Amino acid sequence: MYDKEYWIEKLGLLSHPEGGFFKEIYRSPEMISKKCLPGRYSSFRPYSTSIYFMITSDRFSAFHRVKSDEIWHFYTGSPLTLHILHPTGKLFSRILGPGFHEDQVFQLAIPKGCWFAAEIQEVNGFTLVGCTVSPGFDFDDFEMAEKEKLLHWYPAHKAIIERLCRET
């Protein structure tokens, strides 16, 4: 099995602001006009975008949200736990990984507007996934969580918020 350094070099992955490493691999050349999009978007968006994304046991993906639905696809490495905080206050956690027989999934959709974070439980582990966003991703649609605000909005989930938020 290949290690994380192999994939970082082979795929040309760069450091990502939410944690981990990434490289955009697809951005649709066709655009959706602003007038055809919901009001939450500031301008036109590509139909779809996708990236390679790697998380390591020492570089978790901190709580953040985007304005579009996002689908995570497992490729290789350690199982990865995705934690999703719905606006209703419910916390949903699911494991993305190769163990389909162990109730792990190969793909998981994260609904628009939900806060989410990801972490690996294995020491010295890594996970390589793909993330597909539609309408396509734009950094204007990306918001890193502020720990104090999340703690105020979701006090029942203090432990996970404390663990998976970065200081702002």
PyMOL commands that set and color helices and strands:
alter all, ss='L'
color gray80, all
select helices_A, chain A and resi 4-11+34-36+100-102+139-141+147-153+155-164
alter helices_A, ss='H'
color red, helices_A
select strands_A, chain A and resi 14-15+21-27+31-32+45-46+49-56+61-66+69-77+80-85+91-96+107-110+115-120+126-134+142-144
alter strands_A, ss='S'
color yellow, strands_A
deselect
rebuild
show_as cartoon
